[in-house]
Amino acid sequence: MEYCRALKFEQEPNYKHVIGLFEGCMTRHNFDGKILDYTWKQNRLQKDKEALKAQMLGILNVKPKRQQN
């Protein structure tokens, strides 16, 4: 964060340096960059699907009001 915040607006970042920072952080926290983790995405999609289904069922279960003539 310090490196990024120190950049001027018009300055081009040193991408090799930034990638090195991320790789160092991943190594320190025992993450393997070659193993992709889609668990979060799958869980998020499932929750969104369930929420949409519940919303649609809620709409379908609402009885329309009778109009008086």
C-alpha positions as CSV (number, residue, x, y, z in Angstrom):
1,M,0.0,0.0,0.0
2,E,2.8,2.4,0.8
3,Y,4.3,1.9,-2.7
4,C,0.9,2.5,-4.4
5,R,0.1,5.5,-2.3
6,A,3.5,7.1,-3.0
7,L,2.9,7.0,-6.8
8,K,2.1,10.3,-8.4
9,F,-1.1,10.3,-10.5
10,E,0.7,10.4,-13.8
11,Q,3.4,7.9,-12.8
12,E,3.5,4.4,-14.3
13,P,3.8,1.7,-11.6
14,N,6.6,-0.8,-11.7
15,Y,4.5,-3.9,-12.3
16,K,7.3,-6.4,-11.7
17,H,7.8,-4.8,-8.3
18,V,4.1,-4.9,-7.4
19,I,3.8,-8.5,-8.6
20,G,6.8,-9.4,-6.4
21,L,5.0,-7.8,-3.4
22,F,1.9,-9.9,-4.0
23,E,4.0,-13.1,-4.5
24,G,5.9,-12.4,-1.3
25,C,2.7,-11.9,0.6
26,M,1.2,-15.1,-0.8
27,T,4.4,-17.0,0.1
28,R,4.4,-15.6,3.7
29,H,0.7,-16.8,4.1
30,N,1.3,-20.2,2.5
31,F,-0.9,-19.6,-0.6
32,D,0.0,-21.4,-3.8
33,G,-0.6,-19.1,-6.7
34,K,-1.0,-22.1,-9.1
35,I,-4.0,-23.4,-7.2
36,L,-7.1,-21.5,-8.3
37,D,-9.8,-21.2,-5.7
38,Y,-13.3,-20.9,-7.2
39,T,-15.1,-21.8,-3.9
40,W,-16.1,-18.2,-3.2
41,K,-17.5,-17.7,-6.7
42,Q,-19.5,-20.9,-6.6
43,N,-20.9,-20.1,-3.1
44,R,-21.8,-16.6,-4.2
45,L,-23.6,-17.8,-7.3
46,Q,-25.5,-20.3,-5.4
47,K,-26.6,-17.7,-2.8
48,D,-27.6,-15.3,-5.5
49,K,-29.6,-18.0,-7.3
50,E,-31.5,-19.0,-4.0
51,A,-32.2,-15.3,-3.2
52,L,-33.7,-14.7,-6.7
53,K,-35.8,-17.9,-6.4
54,A,-37.1,-16.8,-3.0
55,Q,-37.9,-13.4,-4.4
56,M,-39.8,-14.8,-7.4
57,L,-41.7,-17.2,-5.2
58,G,-42.7,-14.3,-2.9
59,I,-44.0,-12.4,-5.9
60,L,-45.9,-15.4,-7.2
61,N,-47.5,-16.1,-3.8
62,V,-49.0,-12.6,-3.4
63,K,-52.7,-12.7,-4.2
64,P,-53.9,-9.9,-6.4
65,K,-56.4,-7.5,-4.8
66,R,-59.9,-7.8,-6.1
67,Q,-61.2,-4.8,-8.0
68,Q,-64.6,-3.6,-7.0
69,N,-67.0,-2.7,-9.8
